[in-house]
Amino acid sequence: MTNKKWAVKRLTINLASQEAQTLDNYCNTTGRPATDVIRELIRKLGANI
């Protein structure tokens, strides 16, 4: 079994208070971390290009 190393890029984003609250609410409801939610949304963007 081989270990895949991820190339990591740290990203800082600024969210309006309501956007941050929406993300927090979604994460609390689903039990998913914000990082996973944001990664999924970015992957969906790539599929639409």
PDB file of N, CA, C, O and CB in Angstrom:
ATOM      1  N   MET A   1       0.850  -1.180   0.000  1.00  0.00           N
ATOM      2  CA  MET A   1       0.000   0.000   0.000  1.00  0.00           C
ATOM      3  C   MET A   1       0.894   1.240   0.000  1.00  0.00           C
ATOM      4  O   MET A   1       1.855   1.326   0.764  1.00  0.00           O
ATOM      5  CB  MET A   1      -0.966   0.000   1.229  1.00  0.00           C
ATOM      6  N   THR A   2       0.571   2.168  -0.842  1.00  0.00           N
ATOM      7  CA  THR A   2       1.360   3.399  -0.908  1.00  0.00           C
ATOM      8  C   THR A   2       0.604   4.529  -0.229  1.00  0.00           C
ATOM      9  O   THR A   2      -0.625   4.580  -0.249  1.00  0.00           O
ATOM     10  CB  THR A   2       1.685   3.771  -2.373  1.00  0.00           C
ATOM     11  N   ASN A   3       1.348   5.409   0.356  1.00  0.00           N
ATOM     12  CA  ASN A   3       0.754   6.592   0.979  1.00  0.00           C
ATOM     13  C   ASN A   3       0.785   7.736  -0.012  1.00  0.00           C
ATOM     14  O   ASN A   3       1.835   8.071  -0.559  1.00  0.00           O
ATOM     15  CB  ASN A   3       1.498   6.977   2.287  1.00  0.00           C
ATOM     16  N   LYS A   4      -0.360   8.327  -0.236  1.00  0.00           N
ATOM     17  CA  LYS A   4      -0.422   9.491  -1.119  1.00  0.00           C
ATOM     18  C   LYS A   4      -0.178  10.729  -0.275  1.00  0.00           C
ATOM     19  O   LYS A   4      -0.803  10.916   0.769  1.00  0.00           O
ATOM     20  CB  LYS A   4      -1.798   9.578  -1.867  1.00  0.00           C
ATOM     21  N   LYS A   5       0.718  11.557  -0.727  1.00  0.00           N
ATOM     22  CA  LYS A   5       0.964  12.817  -0.040  1.00  0.00           C
ATOM     23  C   LYS A   5       0.178  13.907  -0.751  1.00  0.00           C
ATOM     24  O   LYS A   5       0.251  14.053  -1.972  1.00  0.00           O
ATOM     25  CB  LYS A   5       2.486  13.156   0.002  1.00  0.00           C
ATOM     26  N   TRP A   6      -0.553  14.646   0.012  1.00  0.00           N
ATOM     27  CA  TRP A   6      -1.359  15.729  -0.533  1.00  0.00           C
ATOM     28  C   TRP A   6      -0.519  16.992  -0.601  1.00  0.00           C
ATOM     29  O   TRP A   6       0.174  17.355   0.350  1.00  0.00           O
ATOM     30  CB  TRP A   6      -2.630  15.961   0.319  1.00  0.00           C
ATOM     31  N   ALA A   7      -0.595  17.639  -1.730  1.00  0.00           N
ATOM     32  CA  ALA A   7      -0.011  18.973  -1.826  1.00  0.00           C
ATOM     33  C   ALA A   7      -1.019  19.910  -1.164  1.00  0.00           C
ATOM     34  O   ALA A   7      -2.174  19.980  -1.585  1.00  0.00           O
ATOM     35  CB  ALA A   7       0.299  19.394  -3.341  1.00  0.00           C
ATOM     36  N   VAL A   8      -0.596  20.607  -0.159  1.00  0.00           N
ATOM     37  CA  VAL A   8      -1.519  21.422   0.621  1.00  0.00           C
ATOM     38  C   VAL A   8      -1.267  22.897   0.363  1.00  0.00           C
ATOM     39  O   VAL A   8      -0.128  23.365   0.369  1.00  0.00           O
ATOM     40  CB  VAL A   8      -1.386  21.111   2.116  1.00  0.00           C
ATOM     41  N   LYS A   9      -2.344  23.610   0.140  1.00  0.00           N
ATOM     42  CA  LYS A   9      -2.274  25.065   0.033  1.00  0.00           C
ATOM     43  C   LYS A   9      -3.262  25.625   1.043  1.00  0.00           C
ATOM     44  O   LYS A   9      -4.452  25.312   1.004  1.00  0.00           O
ATOM     45  CB  LYS A   9      -2.592  25.567  -1.434  1.00  0.00           C
ATOM     46  N   ARG A  10      -2.773  26.433   1.922  1.00  0.00           N
ATOM     47  CA  ARG A  10      -3.640  27.056   2.923  1.00  0.00           C
ATOM     48  C   ARG A  10      -4.322  28.260   2.286  1.00  0.00           C
ATOM     49  O   ARG A  10      -3.688  29.056   1.592  1.00  0.00           O
ATOM     50  CB  ARG A  10      -2.830  27.479   4.198  1.00  0.00           C
ATOM     51  N   LEU A  11      -5.612  28.379   2.530  1.00  0.00           N
ATOM     52  CA  LEU A  11      -6.407  29.445   1.947  1.00  0.00           C
ATOM     53  C   LEU A  11      -7.151  30.166   3.066  1.00  0.00           C
ATOM     54  O   LEU A  11      -7.807  29.535   3.895  1.00  0.00           O
ATOM     55  CB  LEU A  11      -7.396  28.890   0.883  1.00  0.00           C
ATOM     56  N   THR A  12      -7.048  31.458   3.081  1.00  0.00           N
ATOM     57  CA  THR A  12      -7.787  32.271   4.047  1.00  0.00           C
ATOM     58  C   THR A  12      -8.855  33.035   3.288  1.00  0.00           C
ATOM     59  O   THR A  12      -8.569  33.697   2.290  1.00  0.00           O
ATOM     60  CB  THR A  12      -6.840  33.247   4.830  1.00  0.00           C
ATOM     61  N   ILE A  13     -10.091  32.941   3.768  1.00  0.00           N
ATOM     62  CA  ILE A  13     -11.178  33.662   3.106  1.00  0.00           C
ATOM     63  C   ILE A  13     -11.866  34.583   4.111  1.00  0.00           C
ATOM     64  O   ILE A  13     -11.895  34.307   5.310  1.00  0.00           O
ATOM     65  CB  ILE A  13     -12.201  32.671   2.481  1.00  0.00           C
ATOM     66  N   ASN A  14     -12.403  35.653   3.611  1.00  0.00           N
ATOM     67  CA  ASN A  14     -13.192  36.581   4.422  1.00  0.00           C
ATOM     68  C   ASN A  14     -14.661  36.354   4.097  1.00  0.00           C
ATOM     69  O   ASN A  14     -15.066  36.398   2.935  1.00  0.00           O
ATOM     70  CB  ASN A  14     -12.777  38.076   4.160  1.00  0.00           C
ATOM     71  N   LEU A  15     -15.445  36.114   5.125  1.00  0.00           N
ATOM     72  CA  LEU A  15     -16.872  35.902   4.952  1.00  0.00           C
ATOM     73  C   LEU A  15     -17.640  36.981   5.690  1.00  0.00           C
ATOM     74  O   LEU A  15     -17.242  37.427   6.767  1.00  0.00           O
ATOM     75  CB  LEU A  15     -17.285  34.507   5.448  1.00  0.00           C
ATOM     76  N   ALA A  16     -18.745  37.392   5.095  1.00  0.00           N
ATOM     77  CA  ALA A  16     -19.665  38.276   5.805  1.00  0.00           C
ATOM     78  C   ALA A  16     -20.241  37.488   6.985  1.00  0.00           C
ATOM     79  O   ALA A  16     -20.257  36.258   6.965  1.00  0.00           O
ATOM     80  CB  ALA A  16     -20.810  38.809   4.851  1.00  0.00           C
ATOM     81  N   SER A  17     -20.701  38.186   7.988  1.00  0.00           N
ATOM     82  CA  SER A  17     -21.234  37.521   9.190  1.00  0.00           C
ATOM     83  C   SER A  17     -22.314  36.502   8.847  1.00  0.00           C
ATOM     84  O   SER A  17     -22.335  35.402   9.399  1.00  0.00           O
ATOM     85  CB  SER A  17     -21.798  38.557  10.161  1.00  0.00           C
ATOM     86  N   GLN A  18     -23.209  36.870   7.938  1.00  0.00           N
ATOM     87  CA  GLN A  18     -24.296  35.960   7.567  1.00  0.00           C
ATOM     88  C   GLN A  18     -23.763  34.731   6.837  1.00  0.00           C
ATOM     89  O   GLN A  18     -24.265  33.626   7.040  1.00  0.00           O
ATOM     90  CB  GLN A  18     -25.324  36.685   6.691  1.00  0.00           C
ATOM     91  N   GLU A  19     -22.757  34.912   5.994  1.00  0.00           N
ATOM     92  CA  GLU A  19     -22.152  33.772   5.293  1.00  0.00           C
ATOM     93  C   GLU A  19     -21.491  32.818   6.283  1.00  0.00           C
ATOM     94  O   GLU A  19     -21.634  31.601   6.170  1.00  0.00           O
ATOM     95  CB  GLU A  19     -21.118  34.259   4.257  1.00  0.00           C
ATOM     96  N   ALA A  20     -20.772  33.370   7.246  1.00  0.00           N
ATOM     97  CA  ALA A  20     -20.122  32.542   8.267  1.00  0.00           C
ATOM     98  C   ALA A  20     -21.165  31.805   9.097  1.00  0.00           C
ATOM     99  O   ALA A  20     -20.981  30.636   9.435  1.00  0.00           O
ATOM    100  CB  ALA A  20     -19.228  33.406   9.180  1.00  0.00           C
ATOM    101  N   GLN A  21     -22.254  32.483   9.423  1.00  0.00           N
ATOM    102  CA  GLN A  21     -23.318  31.853  10.201  1.00  0.00           C
ATOM    103  C   GLN A  21     -23.986  30.730   9.410  1.00  0.00           C
ATOM    104  O   GLN A  21     -24.306  29.678   9.964  1.00  0.00           O
ATOM    105  CB  GLN A  21     -24.361  32.896  10.618  1.00  0.00           C
ATOM    106  N   THR A  22     -24.194  30.956   8.119  1.00  0.00           N
ATOM    107  CA  THR A  22     -24.778  29.922   7.262  1.00  0.00           C
ATOM    108  C   THR A  22     -23.885  28.690   7.225  1.00  0.00           C
ATOM    109  O   THR A  22     -24.368  27.564   7.337  1.00  0.00           O
ATOM    110  CB  THR A  22     -25.001  30.459   5.839  1.00  0.00           C
ATOM    111  N   LEU A  23     -22.588  28.905   7.067  1.00  0.00           N
ATOM    112  CA  LEU A  23     -21.640  27.789   7.056  1.00  0.00           C
ATOM    113  C   LEU A  23     -21.641  27.073   8.402  1.00  0.00           C
ATOM    114  O   LEU A  23     -21.679  25.843   8.444  1.00  0.00           O
ATOM    115  CB  LEU A  23     -20.222  28.286   6.718  1.00  0.00           C
ATOM    116  N   ASP A  24     -21.599  27.820   9.498  1.00  0.00           N
ATOM    117  CA  ASP A  24     -21.624  27.216  10.835  1.00  0.00           C
ATOM    118  C   ASP A  24     -22.897  26.407  11.054  1.00  0.00           C
ATOM    119  O   ASP A  24     -22.843  25.292  11.574  1.00  0.00           O
ATOM    120  CB  ASP A  24     -21.505  28.300  11.913  1.00  0.00           C
ATOM    121  N   ASN A  25     -24.035  26.961  10.661  1.00  0.00           N
ATOM    122  CA  ASN A  25     -25.307  26.251  10.819  1.00  0.00           C
ATOM    123  C   ASN A  25     -25.307  24.952  10.026  1.00  0.00           C
ATOM    124  O   ASN A  25     -25.736  23.911  10.524  1.00  0.00           O
ATOM    125  CB  ASN A  25     -26.477  27.137  10.374  1.00  0.00           C
ATOM    126  N   TYR A  26     -24.823  25.018   8.788  1.00  0.00           N
ATOM    127  CA  TYR A  26     -24.781  23.824   7.945  1.00  0.00           C
ATOM    128  C   TYR A  26     -23.887  22.760   8.573  1.00  0.00           C
ATOM    129  O   TYR A  26     -24.253  21.586   8.632  1.00  0.00           O
ATOM    130  CB  TYR A  26     -24.281  24.175   6.532  1.00  0.00           C
ATOM    131  N   CYS A  27     -22.721  23.178   9.037  1.00  0.00           N
ATOM    132  CA  CYS A  27     -21.776  22.234   9.641  1.00  0.00           C
ATOM    133  C   CYS A  27     -22.343  21.619  10.918  1.00  0.00           C
ATOM    134  O   CYS A  27     -22.179  20.422  11.154  1.00  0.00           O
ATOM    135  CB  CYS A  27     -20.446  22.932   9.946  1.00  0.00           C
ATOM    136  N   ASN A  28     -23.002  22.421  11.733  1.00  0.00           N
ATOM    137  CA  ASN A  28     -23.616  21.905  12.958  1.00  0.00           C
ATOM    138  C   ASN A  28     -24.740  20.928  12.651  1.00  0.00           C
ATOM    139  O   ASN A  28     -24.900  19.924  13.345  1.00  0.00           O
ATOM    140  CB  ASN A  28     -24.147  23.051  13.807  1.00  0.00           C
ATOM    141  N   THR A  29     -25.516  21.217  11.620  1.00  0.00           N
ATOM    142  CA  THR A  29     -26.634  20.353  11.242  1.00  0.00           C
ATOM    143  C   THR A  29     -26.157  19.023  10.677  1.00  0.00           C
ATOM    144  O   THR A  29     -26.709  17.971  10.997  1.00  0.00           O
ATOM    145  CB  THR A  29     -27.519  21.055  10.227  1.00  0.00           C
ATOM    146  N   THR A  30     -25.132  19.076   9.836  1.00  0.00           N
ATOM    147  CA  THR A  30     -24.660  17.864   9.161  1.00  0.00           C
ATOM    148  C   THR A  30     -23.572  17.132   9.933  1.00  0.00           C
ATOM    149  O   THR A  30     -23.308  15.957   9.675  1.00  0.00           O
ATOM    150  CB  THR A  30     -24.147  18.212   7.793  1.00  0.00           C
ATOM    151  N   GLY A  31     -22.938  17.822  10.880  1.00  0.00           N
ATOM    152  CA  GLY A  31     -21.839  17.210  11.618  1.00  0.00           C
ATOM    153  C   GLY A  31     -20.545  17.158  10.832  1.00  0.00           C
ATOM    154  O   GLY A  31     -19.604  16.466  11.222  1.00  0.00           O
ATOM    155  N   ARG A  32     -20.493  17.877   9.741  1.00  0.00           N
ATOM    156  CA  ARG A  32     -19.295  17.891   8.893  1.00  0.00           C
ATOM    157  C   ARG A  32     -18.451  19.116   9.200  1.00  0.00           C
ATOM    158  O   ARG A  32     -18.990  20.178   9.512  1.00  0.00           O
ATOM    159  CB  ARG A  32     -19.678  17.868   7.397  1.00  0.00           C
ATOM    160  N   PRO A  33     -17.123  18.980   9.116  1.00  0.00           N
ATOM    161  CA  PRO A  33     -16.266  20.151   9.307  1.00  0.00           C
ATOM    162  C   PRO A  33     -16.347  21.090   8.108  1.00  0.00           C
ATOM    163  O   PRO A  33     -16.601  20.659   6.983  1.00  0.00           O
ATOM    164  CB  PRO A  33     -14.812  19.718   9.540  1.00  0.00           C
ATOM    165  N   ALA A  34     -16.130  22.370   8.363  1.00  0.00           N
ATOM    166  CA  ALA A  34     -16.204  23.380   7.309  1.00  0.00           C
ATOM    167  C   ALA A  34     -15.233  23.072   6.180  1.00  0.00           C
ATOM    168  O   ALA A  34     -15.544  23.306   5.012  1.00  0.00           O
ATOM    169  CB  ALA A  34     -15.919  24.765   7.878  1.00  0.00           C
ATOM    170  N   THR A  35     -14.065  22.552   6.517  1.00  0.00           N
ATOM    171  CA  THR A  35     -13.070  22.229   5.488  1.00  0.00           C
ATOM    172  C   THR A  35     -13.638  21.244   4.471  1.00  0.00           C
ATOM    173  O   THR A  35     -13.455  21.420   3.267  1.00  0.00           O
ATOM    174  CB  THR A  35     -11.799  21.648   6.131  1.00  0.00           C
ATOM    175  N   ASP A  36     -14.326  20.209   4.950  1.00  0.00           N
ATOM    176  CA  ASP A  36     -14.906  19.215   4.039  1.00  0.00           C
ATOM    177  C   ASP A  36     -16.002  19.825   3.170  1.00  0.00           C
ATOM    178  O   ASP A  36     -16.087  19.541   1.975  1.00  0.00           O
ATOM    179  CB  ASP A  36     -15.470  18.034   4.831  1.00  0.00           C
ATOM    180  N   VAL A  37     -16.830  20.654   3.770  1.00  0.00           N
ATOM    181  CA  VAL A  37     -17.928  21.288   3.030  1.00  0.00           C
ATOM    182  C   VAL A  37     -17.373  22.183   1.931  1.00  0.00           C
ATOM    183  O   VAL A  37     -17.842  22.138   0.793  1.00  0.00           O
ATOM    184  CB  VAL A  37     -18.831  22.106   3.982  1.00  0.00           C
ATOM    185  N   ILE A  38     -16.386  22.988   2.266  1.00  0.00           N
ATOM    186  CA  ILE A  38     -15.800  23.908   1.283  1.00  0.00           C
ATOM    187  C   ILE A  38     -15.092  23.139   0.179  1.00  0.00           C
ATOM    188  O   ILE A  38     -15.204  23.503  -0.992  1.00  0.00           O
ATOM    189  CB  ILE A  38     -14.817  24.875   1.963  1.00  0.00           C
ATOM    190  N   ARG A  39     -14.363  22.078   0.529  1.00  0.00           N
ATOM    191  CA  ARG A  39     -13.697  21.261  -0.501  1.00  0.00           C
ATOM    192  C   ARG A  39     -14.712  20.663  -1.471  1.00  0.00           C
ATOM    193  O   ARG A  39     -14.493  20.656  -2.682  1.00  0.00           O
ATOM    194  CB  ARG A  39     -12.872  20.136   0.154  1.00  0.00           C
ATOM    195  N   GLU A  40     -15.824  20.159  -0.930  1.00  0.00           N
ATOM    196  CA  GLU A  40     -16.856  19.576  -1.790  1.00  0.00           C
ATOM    197  C   GLU A  40     -17.416  20.620  -2.755  1.00  0.00           C
ATOM    198  O   GLU A  40     -17.608  20.334  -3.937  1.00  0.00           O
ATOM    199  CB  GLU A  40     -17.991  18.978  -0.939  1.00  0.00           C
ATOM    200  N   LEU A  41     -17.675  21.811  -2.264  1.00  0.00           N
ATOM    201  CA  LEU A  41     -18.206  22.870  -3.124  1.00  0.00           C
ATOM    202  C   LEU A  41     -17.207  23.267  -4.204  1.00  0.00           C
ATOM    203  O   LEU A  41     -17.599  23.531  -5.341  1.00  0.00           O
ATOM    204  CB  LEU A  41     -18.580  24.092  -2.289  1.00  0.00           C
ATOM    205  N   ILE A  42     -15.930  23.312  -3.866  1.00  0.00           N
ATOM    206  CA  ILE A  42     -14.901  23.641  -4.862  1.00  0.00           C
ATOM    207  C   ILE A  42     -14.827  22.554  -5.924  1.00  0.00           C
ATOM    208  O   ILE A  42     -14.692  22.859  -7.109  1.00  0.00           O
ATOM    209  CB  ILE A  42     -13.522  23.823  -4.188  1.00  0.00           C
ATOM    210  N   ARG A  43     -14.912  21.295  -5.520  1.00  0.00           N
ATOM    211  CA  ARG A  43     -14.894  20.191  -6.497  1.00  0.00           C
ATOM    212  C   ARG A  43     -16.081  20.287  -7.451  1.00  0.00           C
ATOM    213  O   ARG A  43     -15.948  20.011  -8.643  1.00  0.00           O
ATOM    214  CB  ARG A  43     -14.911  18.825  -5.773  1.00  0.00           C
ATOM    215  N   LYS A  44     -17.237  20.679  -6.928  1.00  0.00           N
ATOM    216  CA  LYS A  44     -18.417  20.841  -7.783  1.00  0.00           C
ATOM    217  C   LYS A  44     -18.208  21.963  -8.793  1.00  0.00           C
ATOM    218  O   LYS A  44     -18.689  21.877  -9.923  1.00  0.00           O
ATOM    219  CB  LYS A  44     -19.663  21.127  -6.930  1.00  0.00           C
ATOM    220  N   LEU A  45     -17.498  23.009  -8.398  1.00  0.00           N
ATOM    221  CA  LEU A  45     -17.181  24.085  -9.344  1.00  0.00           C
ATOM    222  C   LEU A  45     -16.361  23.548 -10.508  1.00  0.00           C
ATOM    223  O   LEU A  45     -16.621  23.890 -11.662  1.00  0.00           O
ATOM    224  CB  LEU A  45     -16.418  25.222  -8.638  1.00  0.00           C
ATOM    225  N   GLY A  46     -15.382  22.716 -10.215  1.00  0.00           N
ATOM    226  CA  GLY A  46     -14.528  22.141 -11.248  1.00  0.00           C
ATOM    227  C   GLY A  46     -15.303  21.271 -12.218  1.00  0.00           C
ATOM    228  O   GLY A  46     -14.967  21.213 -13.401  1.00  0.00           O
ATOM    229  N   ALA A  47     -16.339  20.593 -11.734  1.00  0.00           N
ATOM    230  CA  ALA A  47     -17.148  19.724 -12.585  1.00  0.00           C
ATOM    231  C   ALA A  47     -18.012  20.534 -13.547  1.00  0.00           C
ATOM    232  O   ALA A  47     -18.439  20.021 -14.581  1.00  0.00           O
ATOM    233  CB  ALA A  47     -18.029  18.816 -11.729  1.00  0.00           C
ATOM    234  N   ASN A  48     -18.269  21.785 -13.212  1.00  0.00           N
ATOM    235  CA  ASN A  48     -19.140  22.628 -14.038  1.00  0.00           C
ATOM    236  C   ASN A  48     -18.388  23.436 -15.079  1.00  0.00           C
ATOM    237  O   ASN A  48     -19.002  24.150 -15.872  1.00  0.00           O
ATOM    238  CB  ASN A  48     -19.920  23.561 -13.164  1.00  0.00           C
ATOM    239  N   ILE A  49     -17.082  23.336 -15.087  1.00  0.00           N
ATOM    240  CA  ILE A  49     -16.286  24.131 -16.038  1.00  0.00           C
ATOM    241  C   ILE A  49     -16.162  23.383 -17.345  1.00  0.00           C
ATOM    242  O   ILE A  49     -15.531  23.875 -18.281  1.00  0.00           O
ATOM    243  CB  ILE A  49     -14.880  24.449 -15.468  1.00  0.00           C
TER     244      ILE A  49
END
